[in-house]
Amino acid sequence: MTARDNALAETTIRLYKTESIREDSPVCNGPIGTLADVEHIACAWVSWYDSARLMGRLGRRRPG
C-alpha cells in the first residue's frame, strides 16, 4: 500500500464515520447497540455512497 492509497483509505474511513454518526445521518436511524447495528449501518453506507450521495464532479447529481 502506498502513501497515496493510505491517504485515500483514511479519507474514506473518516467520511464513513462522519456520515454514520451525525444527527441527520442518511444511514443511521437510531442508537447503535449491537454488532448487527454496526453491520447494518456499514452496508447501508456503502449502498448510499455508491448510489445516492451527491457528487460534486457530476454537478451535484447522484452517481447511479
Wavefront OBJ file of the C-alpha trace (Angstrom):
o trace
v 0.000 0.000 0.000
v 1.428 3.352 -0.971
v 1.098 6.611 0.923
v -1.499 7.765 -1.605
v -3.556 4.580 -1.089
v -3.320 5.047 2.672
v -4.489 8.659 2.432
v -7.460 7.629 0.279
v -8.384 4.872 2.729
v -8.161 7.248 5.698
v -10.315 9.828 3.907
v -12.953 7.227 3.078
v -12.988 5.907 6.653
v -13.321 9.449 8.022
v -16.253 10.114 5.662
v -17.864 6.813 6.681
v -17.585 7.644 10.380
v -18.908 11.175 9.921
v -21.867 10.155 7.758
v -22.724 7.238 10.031
v -22.925 9.075 13.364
v -24.080 12.594 12.571
v -27.534 13.611 13.768
v -29.065 13.765 10.270
v -27.236 10.654 9.036
v -28.559 9.185 5.791
v -27.827 5.659 7.060
v -28.293 5.527 10.855
v -31.804 5.927 12.237
v -31.260 5.247 15.912
v -28.824 4.261 18.632
v -26.055 1.784 17.886
v -26.273 -1.009 20.428
v -25.126 -4.236 18.821
v -22.650 -5.532 16.289
v -25.595 -6.205 13.983
v -26.439 -2.470 14.132
v -22.877 -1.613 13.058
v -23.014 -4.160 10.222
v -26.351 -2.778 9.022
v -25.016 0.789 9.086
v -21.877 -0.229 7.182
v -23.914 -1.936 4.447
v -26.345 0.975 4.247
v -23.455 3.450 3.983
v -21.819 1.563 1.107
v -25.136 1.481 -0.735
v -25.711 5.201 -0.084
v -22.134 6.110 -1.070
v -22.302 4.152 -4.320
v -25.744 5.213 -5.486
v -27.362 8.083 -3.584
v -24.791 10.674 -2.491
v -24.482 13.904 -4.433
v -21.179 14.144 -6.281
v -19.541 17.499 -6.969
v -17.768 16.293 -10.104
v -21.148 15.247 -11.535
v -22.676 18.664 -10.933
v -24.164 17.693 -7.524
v -26.011 14.754 -9.071
v -26.248 11.164 -7.900
v -23.821 8.683 -9.446
v -26.454 5.955 -10.006
l 1 2 3 4 5 6 7 8 9 10 11 12 13 14 15 16 17 18 19 20 21 22 23 24 25 26 27 28 29 30 31 32 33 34 35 36 37 38 39 40 41 42 43 44 45 46 47 48 49 50 51 52 53 54 55 56 57 58 59 60 61 62 63 64
